[in-house]
Amino acid sequence: TDPVIEHYRAAHRIIEVDDSVAMTYARISRELRKAGKSIGGNDTWIAATALCMRAPLLTRNVDHFSRVDGLDVLNYS
């Protein structure tokens, strides 16, 4: 295996997409699309994962992720 990948894996927790994350993704996607405020598929997966993990989301794009109800969005510069 690639030592760079192994170093990364050792330093970070990999979170699997499970049924809870997938269902949350679908709900967020539907709600944002209905409101005309979609944030894109990849960011919806990120938001769904953060919600399911009950973890804050650290981002430079607060306005973007703040569209997701219940998501604890933290700004960094």
Backbone as ProteinMPNN parsed JSONL, in Angstrom:
{"seq_chain_A": "TDPVIEHYRAAHRIIEVDDSVAMTYARISRELRKAGKSIGGNDTWIAATALCMRAPLLTRNVDHFSRVDGLDVLNYS", "coords_chain_A": {"N_chain_A": [[0.826, -1.202, 0.0], [0.253, 2.326, -0.426], [2.388, 4.537, 1.242], [1.768, 7.203, 1.813], [-1.007, 7.304, 1.737], [-1.559, 5.528, 3.821], [-0.467, 6.949, 5.969], [-2.219, 9.14, 6.025], [-4.646, 7.827, 6.577], [-4.103, 6.832, 9.126], [-3.962, 9.147, 10.573], [-6.484, 10.239, 10.492], [-9.995, 9.88, 11.053], [-12.043, 7.715, 9.359], [-15.204, 8.005, 8.115], [-17.887, 6.021, 7.505], [-20.444, 5.918, 5.003], [-23.573, 5.321, 6.028], [-26.896, 3.855, 6.429], [-28.294, 5.809, 7.854], [-26.937, 8.214, 7.287], [-27.351, 8.27, 4.523], [-30.164, 8.48, 4.374], [-30.503, 10.927, 5.638], [-29.117, 12.551, 3.864], [-30.863, 12.339, 1.646], [-33.16, 13.601, 2.691], [-32.22, 16.231, 3.28], [-31.414, 17.025, 0.702], [-33.864, 16.955, -0.692], [-35.356, 18.903, 0.781], [-33.805, 21.265, 0.418], [-33.796, 21.488, -2.359], [-36.522, 21.829, -2.869], [-36.873, 24.333, -1.691], [-35.395, 25.835, -3.387], [-32.698, 26.175, -2.878], [-30.408, 24.582, -3.206], [-27.269, 22.978, -2.436], [-25.518, 21.466, -3.789], [-24.429, 18.151, -4.624], [-22.069, 16.91, -3.4], [-21.525, 18.608, -1.2], [-23.893, 18.297, 0.144], [-23.693, 15.643, 1.001], [-21.578, 15.959, 2.806], [-22.746, 17.681, 4.7], [-24.871, 16.039, 5.583], [-23.469, 13.94, 6.76], [-22.135, 15.282, 8.857], [-24.365, 16.12, 10.359], [-25.454, 13.62, 11.151], [-23.374, 12.634, 12.684], [-23.485, 14.358, 14.702], [-21.775, 16.515, 14.749], [-19.953, 19.585, 14.561], [-19.63, 21.618, 11.624], [-16.87, 22.782, 10.085], [-16.072, 25.464, 8.099], [-15.317, 27.638, 5.316], [-17.373, 28.579, 3.966], [-19.845, 29.605, 5.175], [-22.39, 30.791, 4.674], [-23.383, 29.16, 2.668], [-23.53, 26.476, 3.8], [-25.173, 27.058, 5.929], [-27.717, 26.933, 5.053], [-28.714, 24.484, 5.639], [-30.911, 23.072, 7.785], [-30.52, 22.768, 11.274], [-27.83, 22.152, 11.244], [-24.716, 22.622, 12.72], [-22.755, 25.155, 12.06], [-19.508, 26.303, 11.703], [-17.315, 29.009, 11.287], [-14.216, 29.574, 9.606], [-11.21, 31.342, 8.805]], "CA_chain_A": [[0.0, 0.0, 0.0], [0.93, 3.618, -0.529], [2.654, 5.073, 2.585], [1.074, 8.49, 1.998], [-2.397, 6.962, 2.069], [-1.555, 4.934, 5.157], [-0.239, 8.042, 6.914], [-3.479, 9.881, 6.091], [-5.647, 6.99, 7.254], [-3.74, 6.728, 10.535], [-4.148, 10.456, 11.211], [-7.873, 10.68, 10.375], [-11.057, 8.892, 11.216], [-12.838, 7.574, 8.149], [-16.609, 7.8, 8.48], [-18.605, 5.314, 6.45], [-21.812, 6.321, 4.704], [-24.491, 4.255, 6.41], [-28.289, 4.153, 6.089], [-28.685, 7.056, 8.5], [-26.368, 9.312, 6.491], [-28.032, 8.264, 3.223], [-31.521, 9.01, 4.559], [-30.351, 12.345, 5.945], [-28.771, 13.155, 2.575], [-32.081, 12.434, 0.837], [-34.03, 14.612, 3.298], [-31.621, 17.554, 3.055], [-31.459, 17.287, -0.735], [-35.263, 17.254, -1.027], [-35.746, 20.173, 1.399], [-33.103, 22.378, -0.22], [-34.261, 21.586, -3.747], [-37.862, 22.413, -2.795], [-36.724, 25.746, -1.334], [-34.574, 26.493, -4.399], [-31.446, 26.546, -2.219], [-29.503, 23.427, -3.24], [-25.851, 23.267, -2.19], [-24.724, 20.514, -4.563], [-24.394, 16.796, -4.082], [-20.955, 16.625, -2.488], [-21.708, 19.344, 0.044], [-25.027, 17.689, 0.849], [-23.15, 14.468, 1.704], [-20.791, 16.465, 3.935], [-23.701, 18.17, 5.696], [-25.594, 14.887, 6.132], [-22.547, 13.216, 7.643], [-21.95, 16.093, 10.072], [-25.599, 16.034, 11.15], [-25.575, 12.283, 11.749], [-22.319, 12.478, 13.691], [-23.7, 15.437, 15.678], [-20.491, 17.22, 14.758], [-19.99, 20.869, 13.871], [-18.986, 21.649, 10.316], [-15.952, 23.909, 9.972], [-16.045, 25.815, 6.684], [-15.203, 29.047, 4.924], [-18.599, 28.874, 3.235], [-20.913, 29.564, 6.18], [-23.686, 31.092, 4.057], [-23.754, 27.972, 1.889], [-23.93, 25.375, 4.67], [-26.217, 27.512, 6.852], [-29.014, 26.599, 4.452], [-29.123, 23.173, 6.14], [-31.499, 23.186, 9.119], [-29.976, 21.946, 12.356], [-26.381, 21.95, 11.102], [-23.881, 23.551, 13.494], [-21.762, 25.603, 11.093], [-18.479, 27.153, 12.279], [-16.522, 29.717, 10.283], [-12.787, 29.793, 9.771], [-10.697, 32.19, 7.733]], "C_chain_A": [[0.862, 1.255, 0.0], [1.146, 4.195, 0.87], [1.97, 6.41, 2.843], [-0.378, 8.234, 2.394], [-2.473, 6.381, 3.473], [-1.332, 5.989, 6.23], [-1.533, 8.832, 7.12], [-4.523, 9.094, 6.869], [-5.356, 6.884, 8.745], [-4.041, 8.03, 11.284], [-5.598, 10.915, 11.232], [-8.837, 9.535, 10.593], [-11.882, 8.871, 9.936], [-14.255, 7.208, 8.573], [-17.323, 7.18, 7.282], [-19.975, 5.952, 6.228], [-22.704, 5.132, 5.031], [-25.917, 4.669, 6.039], [-28.743, 5.484, 6.665], [-28.182, 8.262, 7.71], [-27.088, 9.401, 5.148], [-29.441, 8.84, 3.334], [-31.481, 10.503, 4.865], [-29.992, 13.117, 4.688], [-30.042, 13.371, 1.742], [-33.007, 13.527, 1.373], [-33.509, 16.021, 3.026], [-31.747, 17.944, 1.579], [-32.865, 17.696, -1.152], [-35.673, 18.628, -0.497], [-35.094, 21.366, 0.701], [-33.565, 22.582, -1.664], [-35.642, 22.243, -3.796], [-37.811, 23.912, -2.515], [-35.92, 26.533, -2.371], [-33.221, 26.931, -3.864], [-30.436, 25.399, -2.187], [-28.052, 23.858, -3.052], [-24.942, 22.315, -2.966], [-24.596, 19.183, -3.845], [-23.295, 16.528, -3.081], [-21.125, 17.334, -1.152], [-22.9, 18.817, 0.839], [-24.574, 16.438, 1.593], [-22.36, 14.907, 2.939], [-21.723, 16.921, 5.049], [-24.441, 17.017, 6.362], [-24.722, 14.107, 7.111], [-22.341, 13.974, 8.946], [-23.187, 16.028, 10.958], [-25.712, 14.69, 11.864], [-24.542, 12.047, 12.84], [-22.497, 13.474, 14.838], [-22.412, 16.238, 15.873], [-20.652, 18.57, 14.074], [-19.249, 20.76, 12.539], [-18.169, 22.925, 10.213], [-15.759, 24.22, 8.493], [-15.772, 27.301, 6.492], [-16.494, 29.51, 4.255], [-19.816, 28.761, 4.158], [-22.279, 29.802, 5.556], [-24.239, 29.881, 3.316], [-24.3, 26.875, 2.807], [-25.006, 25.773, 5.672], [-27.615, 27.281, 6.287], [-29.575, 25.292, 5.015], [-29.613, 23.323, 7.578], [-30.84, 22.234, 10.105], [-28.481, 21.719, 12.303], [-25.631, 23.029, 11.869], [-22.702, 23.942, 12.61], [-20.811, 26.587, 11.785], [-17.631, 27.744, 11.16], [-15.033, 29.663, 10.629], [-12.278, 30.599, 8.586], [-9.403, 31.655, 7.189]], "O_chain_A": [[2.035, 1.234, 0.376], [0.181, 4.333, 1.623], [1.627, 6.714, 3.985], [-0.905, 8.888, 3.294], [-3.379, 6.723, 4.233], [-1.95, 5.927, 7.293], [-1.898, 9.152, 8.251], [-5.208, 9.649, 7.728], [-6.287, 6.85, 9.549], [-4.338, 8.015, 12.479], [-5.922, 11.885, 11.918], [-8.52, 8.372, 10.344], [-12.363, 9.911, 9.488], [-14.474, 6.233, 9.293], [-17.351, 7.75, 6.192], [-20.587, 6.465, 7.165], [-22.611, 4.077, 4.404], [-26.123, 5.708, 5.412], [-29.502, 6.21, 6.022], [-28.924, 9.22, 7.492], [-27.4, 10.499, 4.688], [-29.863, 9.61, 2.471], [-32.335, 11.256, 4.399], [-30.503, 14.215, 4.465], [-30.262, 14.456, 1.204], [-33.575, 14.294, 0.595], [-34.26, 16.897, 2.596], [-32.142, 19.064, 1.258], [-33.04, 18.672, -1.883], [-36.264, 19.426, -1.224], [-35.759, 22.364, 0.425], [-33.704, 23.714, -2.126], [-35.905, 23.097, -4.642], [-38.62, 24.672, -3.046], [-35.776, 27.75, -2.255], [-32.655, 27.924, -4.322], [-29.684, 25.271, -1.221], [-27.656, 24.952, -3.454], [-23.722, 22.36, -2.81], [-24.649, 19.109, -2.617], [-23.556, 15.974, -2.013], [-20.899, 16.743, -0.096], [-22.91, 18.887, 2.068], [-25.029, 16.195, 2.711], [-22.468, 14.289, 3.998], [-21.511, 16.584, 6.214], [-24.62, 17.02, 7.58], [-25.191, 13.669, 8.161], [-22.369, 13.378, 10.022], [-23.071, 15.897, 12.177], [-26.032, 14.639, 13.052], [-24.81, 11.338, 13.81], [-21.756, 13.441, 15.82], [-22.024, 16.582, 16.989], [-21.408, 18.688, 13.11], [-18.364, 19.922, 12.364], [-18.72, 24.025, 10.25], [-15.338, 23.359, 7.721], [-15.974, 28.109, 7.399], [-16.678, 30.702, 4.009], [-20.698, 27.929, 3.945], [-23.233, 29.091, 5.873], [-25.442, 29.623, 3.347], [-25.418, 26.4, 2.605], [-25.689, 24.903, 6.214], [-28.6, 27.431, 7.01], [-30.769, 25.02, 4.887], [-28.84, 23.657, 8.476], [-30.631, 21.056, 9.814], [-27.914, 21.146, 13.234], [-25.887, 24.219, 11.684], [-21.765, 23.164, 12.43], [-21.248, 27.575, 12.375], [-17.277, 27.054, 10.204], [-14.651, 29.701, 11.799], [-12.847, 30.543, 7.496], [-8.826, 32.245, 6.276]]}, "name": "protein", "num_of_chains": 1, "seq": "TDPVIEHYRAAHRIIEVDDSVAMTYARISRELRKAGKSIGGNDTWIAATALCMRAPLLTRNVDHFSRVDGLDVLNYS"}
